[in-house]
Structures are given as structure tokens and as C-alpha cells.
């Protein structure tokens, strides 16, 4: 029999820009007055929450069941990191390297960070930054990065609403703004170079990375925004991940090619496999191992599914 679906214990990140929308996922060990900025829902170092592998990390399980979990397209470590972000304040203006630059700047074993966001909720007039204004030269961008707040004169602001999706290639200067609740899927990388942090104190691990930002920022790089369209299911398809929205009961199949990482963003889903049925509530995440093959989702739900390969 194949491996059963894998439910992970989320990892909580209490950054200064976080809010309270994800408090229910924090667990008893998290300070109740601490802002919850990020919930790392699917992460290679999260522990398995239940079943025969409870307490082991996903990375540890891969050592024994690599092909069963990742499938034919899987190589090396678990390739994706999936987060939920509650943005009560502006995130730092930041940029991520691509794979080649990550190796050059950080050393062997590091990978770049291409990511995508799906807007789960947005206050009126909520916005984000996704790239630099047209016709900005590399020299002008470098001067603005060195000058701190001057960089805000060159960035592109975009209003977003619930249901919008943003693809953010590596090397794009970007930031999420206040009033946004976001699902993020990205390469398994935590390489973030801060360009500007809204004049917050450069303490508590929030230093700027000016030299590295200068090395990787591309003035031509832009975030690609897909406006909400309930009829569309495939939201982002790139070299690193395939990201889609599921809303109707259906039987799906991994075909042994890739795991499916499911996150419920609305309603409640009944996940049916050869191992039985389990209920997935809002913000629950589960990994369908590639070797499991067919599974069915029933109920009134909205689910985001991330996988790798075509």
C-alpha cells in the first residue's frame, strides 16, 4: 500500500509586520500577544503531525521514501515552501537571487527564490510593490538602493483584491502591503535581501543587505499579476511549480509524477484515499505523496494545489 497523505505541524514566524488573522494555527506554545506574520504550512523541516511517522520531519521521511513522496520529477530535497502570510504592516522592500546568483553569493547548496502569491483577503485599497518603473536604468536603481527611502520613488505600486494571483520571478524588487492575507508558494529557499525596511530599527535580525541587493536586482524584472477570475483554475505554471485552484468535487491523480500539496482556503473538504477519509478545514494543508495516485475531494471548498513539473 502507498503512503497515506502527510499532514505537517506548521512552523510559526513572529515578525514585526504580522497580525492576528492566523492566530488559530499558532498552537499553545506561541505567545498570544505576538504578531503572527507567517505560517510555514508545507516546509521540509516541519514535523509529521500524526500517523506512524509522527514526530519525524518531512526531510527525514524523504531519506527513506524519496521517490514515493516526490515522484518521477523529484530530485534532491523537498522543492517547495508554502506559507500563509498575514500582512498588518508593510513587509520590507526586498529581492531574491536566482539559482545561479544564490550559489555565487551564498555557496554550494543554496537555491534561488521564485515565488507566487494568491490573495486570500484584501482590505479596501490594499496594495503591493512588484517591480520598478519602466525606463529605470541600472545605474539609477543602484543609486536609489544606496540612498534608502529614495527607492520608493522608483517602485511600481499595484492595487490588489481577493482572488488575484501574482507571479514574482527572482531578481524582482517587491513588498507586500498592509491589509493582505496571502498564500505563497516558492522554491525551498529563505534567501531574502532587504533593500529598504521603512526606517525600522536595524535590529532583531532585520538588517539591510545593500551590496547583495545591488548584485541581484534587475530593473527590468516585473511581477506578473493575474486578476481574479473564478473560471480559471491554473494560476501559475513555471519551471519550479504548478499552482492551481480547485473548487468542485473531483477525482484527481498524481500519476506518480509529483506530490500534490493541498491547502484549504475556504470551506471544508473531505479528502478520500485508499487510506480512508479525512476532513480538511480552512488553512489545513496536506501532502499527497506522488505514489498515492488517485484521490478525491468532496464538499464545498476552495483548495489551492501546488506541484512540480508539467
Buried (B, 14 or more C-beta within 10 A) or exposed (E): EBBBBBBBBBBBBBBBBBBBBBBEBBEEEEEEEBBBBBBBBBBBBBBBBEEEBEEEBBBBBBEEBBEBBBBEBBEEBBBBBBBBBBBBBBBBBBBBBBBEBBBEBBEEEBBBBBBBBBBBBBBEEBBBBBBBEEEBEEEBBBEBBEEBEEBBEBBBEBEBBBBBBBBBBBBBBBBBBBBBBBBBBBBBBEBBBBBBBBEBEEEEEBEBBBEBBBBBBBBEBBBBBBEEEEEEEEBBEBEBBBBBBBBEBEEBEBEBBBBBBBBBBBBBBBBBBEBEEBEBEBBBBBBBBBBBBEBBBBBEBBBBBBBBBE
